[in-house]
Amino acid sequence: MQTRWIDNTLCGVLMLCVCALASCRQGSAGRASRVGADSIGGMSLDYAKGFSVKTLESGVRLVDVADPQQDEDKMPVSYHFALVEKGSQADVPEGYTRVEVPVERTIVMTMLQLSNFTALEAHDVVKGITGTKNLYDKDIRKRVEDGRMVKIGMEGNFDTELILAAQPEVIFISPFKRGGYDAIQETGITLVPHLGYKEAHPLGQAEWVKYVGLFIGKEKEADSLFEGIKQRYLALAERVAATDERPTVFSGEMHGGNWFAVGGKNHLAQMFRDAGADYILKDDNTGGVPIEYEQMYALAAHADYWRILNSYPGDFSYEALKASEPRNELFKAFKQKHVIYCNMKQTPYYESSPVRPDVVLADLVAIFHPELMGADYQPQYYQLLK
């Protein structure tokens, strides 16, 4: 828009004031903050797009949460929390939900959320989880067995009595899940959305550890943890960027008559690119799309690698992969034994990998470009299926 110069000095001053106020209201993640005039600073975020943080002169931390993908059709509302030190009488701006911190009792709904508490050595804070399927962590299993953590059920079938008995101060939720939060809302417990899984970059997903750190009083630990993750990830990605060869890769399996594959803007697709490979899906879908077998075969028949993540009971094999769908043997990656595999029953994938993207990246680089990692590299999540 072309700027119109105004000779009137007073009008010019007023316009400058308006511009300054608008600038002050920009959140650290690029979104408009609801409060700006009395803000004295904010949290520095490098990759996460789903939340921003401002600190008021009173010490209150304002946390604004919105869809990282800005999909208003799926998440038409944003969330606003004012984090207040316990015992403080500080005022909370209108439109913000007051949360006294540090939170000492909470319930989590997903393994991704749980991974943040694991990384921050804060299992004591977690008093409930949805279930233990594919749960690998021995400490958490022990806590469930002795009652320190309760299983509250799954979305749509939560046990409200168990939730109340756990006495959580807040409950971390995933607003995009299939539902069942109405009953929890009726308890009056504050629901705090965690949208790390919707971030388009692996480091963006990992940076949500800072978000959890804010609520549980481990902000400094979270900052230090993420800084190390970021430096290791970027250093390895930079080494890989110098390579000329880029193999192709696809992901997923047939389930229920369709192939469910993540889109080209998903954090996994970004991970493949940073590991020096080209993901076959280029669209901008982030979550995932059901694809018929014939369509997937047309896209991936000649791809060099095939990534599979499942919870197979026992040792997975090429024979098992063929038994699940006989046409699987037609893929080039199957024929050349280039299937990249991780079994969730044998590794803590979902409960730790979201905050270890540097390690996942190293596993993939060791497969796509083994010369960069050395023959003695020991994978932690992914390796070629034998």
N, C-alpha and C positions, 0 to 999 in steps of 0.2 A: 504494500500500500504506500503511495507517495505521501511523504510528510508535508503538511501545510505549515509554513512558517507564520507565526503570529507576532505582530509587532508589539502588541500589548504586553508589557513586562509582567504584570500580575498574572495574566493567563498563562504565560510561559512558565512561571514559577509553579503554578498549580499543576500544570501538566507534568513537570518534573517530579513533583510529589507523588502524583498518581503512578508514574512509572516506577518510582522507587518502592512504593508500597506493593505493586504487582510483583516486582523482583523479589521482595522479601518473602512473598507467599509461595515461592517455588520450593517444593519439597526436594530432598536430596536425591530422590529417584526420578525427578523430572515431573512429578505431579504437583498440582496446586495444593498447598497445605491450608487447612482451615484457620490456622492462627499464625501470624507472622510478626506483628508489630512488637511483641514483647519477647521474641525468641532471641536467645543468645548463642545458638549453635545447633548443630545436628550431627547425627552419626554419619560417618563416611561409608558409603556403600559403593563397591566397585562393579558388581555384576547383578545383584538382586534388583528386580524391577517391581516386586509386589508389595514392598513396604518402605516407608520413610520415617525418619525420627527427628524430632526437634526438641530442644531443651529450653524451657522457659526460665526466666530469672528466678522464679520460685523453686527451681530444681525439678519441677514436674516434667516428665518425658512424654511427649505427645507422639503416639505411634499411629500412623495412617496406613491402612491395609486395603489393597485393591487387586483385581485380577492382573497378574503380570502380562497376560495376553490382551488385556483391555477388551475382553469379550463381554459387552454389556448385556447381550441377550441371555447369557448363562449366569452372569453375576451382576445384576443391575444395581446392586448397592455396594458401598464401601464400608469399612469398619474403622472406628476411631476409638483409641484407648488412651487414657491419661494414667501413666504409671507414677504412683505417689508412694514415697517411703512410708512404711508402716509407722503409725503414730503421728504422722504429719497432718496438719489441718489445712494444708494448702488448697486453694480453690481449684476447681476443674472447669475448663472452658465448656460452654454449652455445646452439646452434640458429641461429647466424649464420655465414654464409660470409664468410671473410676476403677482402677485395679491397684490394690496395695501390694507393694513389692518389698522384699523378695517373696515370690510365691513359694510356699513350702510343701504344698500338697496339690497334685494335679492328676488328670487322667488324659491319656493320649489315645488317638484313634487309628494311627497308622504306624508302620515300621519306620517310615521316613521321619516322622516326628520323634519316635523313640530313639532313632540314631543320633539326634542332636543331644539328648540327655546322656546317652552312652559316651559320646565324644567329650562331653563336659564332666564326666564322672559324677553324674547327678541322678543315679537310679533311685536314691532315697526319696527324691521329690515325687517320683511316679508311683501313684497308689492304685492305678488301674489301667488295664489295656483291653482291647477288644477281643483278642484271642491269641493263641500260641501256635497257630499253624505256620510252619516253616520257620519257627523261632529257634535259633541256634545258640544264642547267648546263654551260657550256663548260669550266670548270676541271676538273670531275669527269670529263668525257669525255676531256680531255687526260691526266689521271692514269691512266685506264683504258688509253688508247692506249700510254702510255710505261711501263706496268707498275707504277706506284706504287700503283695499286689493282687488285685482281684480281676477276674475276667468278667467284663460287663455285658458280653454278648456282642452281636454284630448290628450294623445299620438296619433299622427297621424292627429290631427285636432286642432293644436294650433292656437290661434289668435295672429299673429305676431305684429299687430298694438297695441294690449293691452299690450303685453310684452314690446315693446319699450316705450310705454307711462308710464309704471311703473318704467322705468329707473333703472333696476337692475344693480349692479356692477358685480355680478356673478349670475349664476343659478345653483342650486343643482339638479342633475339628477340621474336617475338609469339606467346605461348603458344596463342592461339586459332586460329592458322593451321592449315592442313590437315595438318601433321605433317612428319616427316622429321628431327626433332632427335635421334633415338636415336643415329644415327651420330656426330653432333657430340658428344653427351654422352660417348661412349666415348673421345674425345680427351683428356678431363680438363680442357678449357678451361671456365672459369666462364661460364654462360649467364645473362644479365641481362635479365629481361623488361621491355619498354617497352609500356605499356598506354595511351598517350595517345589512341589512336584510339577507345577505349571511353568517353572522357569525354563527358558529356552537354552540356557548355557549351564553346563555342569557346575561351574563355579558360582553361578547364580543360585542354583539349588543348595550348594554347600554353604553359601553365605547366610542362609536362614538360621544357622547356628547362632549368629549374632542376635537374631530376633528372640530366640529362646533364652539366650544369655541375659537379655534385658529383663525378662520376666522373673528369672530365678536368681538374680544377683550375681551372675557370672559374666558380665559384659567384658571385662578385661581378658579373662581366659578365652572367651569366644573370639575376641579380636586377634589375640596372639595365635590361636589355633588356625583361624582362617588365613592369616597372613602367611603362615608356613605352607599351608595347602596351596595357596595361590602361587607362591614363588616356585614351588616344585613343579606344579602343573605347567606354568608358563615356560619355565626353563626347558622342560622336556618337549613341549609343543614347538618351541623355537628350534630345537635340534631336528625335529621331524620335518619341519617346514623346508629344510635345506635339501631334502631328498627329492629326486626326480620321479621315482616310481611310485604310483598310487594304485594299489589294487582296489577292486570293487567288492562291496559287501552288502548283504541283505540280512534281515532279521525276522524271527518269529517262527510259528508252526501253524499247522491246520488244527482248528478246534471248532467243533460244532458246525462243520460244513464251510467255514470261512477261515481265512488267514488274517489274523489281526496284526497289523504292522504299524509301528510308530511313524509319524510323518517326518518330512524333511527338515522341519524347524524344531523338532524335539531335542532335548538335551543329549539323548543317546546319539542322534545323528550328528550333532556337533562334536561329540566325543570321537566318533569315527573319523571325522574330518581332521580333528586335532591329532589323531593317531596316525595320520597319513594315508587314509583310505577314503574312497568315494562311496557314499551311501546311495543306493539305487533310487530311492524315492526323493524327488526334488521339490514336491509341493510344499505349501506353507502350513499344512496341518501339523499340529504339535502333539496332540494326545495320541491318536491312533485311528486307523480306519480298517473296517472289514473288507477284505479283498478275496475274490474267488480264486481258487487254485490256478485256473487257466491264466488269469490275469497276472498273478504273481509269477508264474512260470515264464510268461512272456517277458517280464521285467528282469528276472533273476536267473534264468537258465544258465547263463554264461558268467555269472558273478564268481569272483575268485574265492570269497569266503562267505560263510553262513553262520550267523550268531544265534545261539539258542540258550535261553534261560528257562529252566523248569524245576520241578520238584519231583523228579522221577524216583520211585521207591527202589533203591538199589543202584547198581552201576549202569549208567546209560551207555549206549553203544550204537554203532551204525546199524546193527541188526534191529535194535529197538526202534530206531528212527524210521527204518524201512517198514517195520511192522505197524507203526502208527499210521502210515500212509505209504502204500507201495510205490507211488509215483515219486516219492522223495529221492529215490536212487537216480532219477533222471537229471538232477541238478549237477552241474560241473563241480561245485564245492563238495558234494557228497562223493562223487567219483574220485576226486583227488584227495579225499580225507582232509578237507579244510573246514571242518565244522568247529567253530569256537564255542566252547561249552562252559556253563556254570550251573551247578546243582544247588538249589537253595536249601536242600536238606543237609548238605555237606559243607556249606560255607555260610557265614553271616552276611549274605549279600544285601538284603533289604534293610537289615538292622545296623549296617555300618557303611556300606558303599556310598550312600548319599553325601556323607561328609568325608569321603576318601576318594574323590575323583582323580587325584594325582596317582593313586595306586591303581585304580581301574585303567587309567590312561597308560600307565607303564605296562600292565598286562597286555593291552591291545597292541602297543608298540612292539612288544617282544614277539608278537605273532606276525604283525604286518611287516615289521622291519627289524628282525632279530639282530642284525649287525649293530644296531644302536644300543642294545641292552646287554649284550654279552651272553656267552653260553651258560654261565652260572646263575642267571636270573631265575628266581623262584616266584612263580605267579601266586597270587593270593585269591583271585576270583576266577579269572578266565584262563583256559588253556585249550590247546587243540585236542579234540576228542580222539582217543586212541582207536 
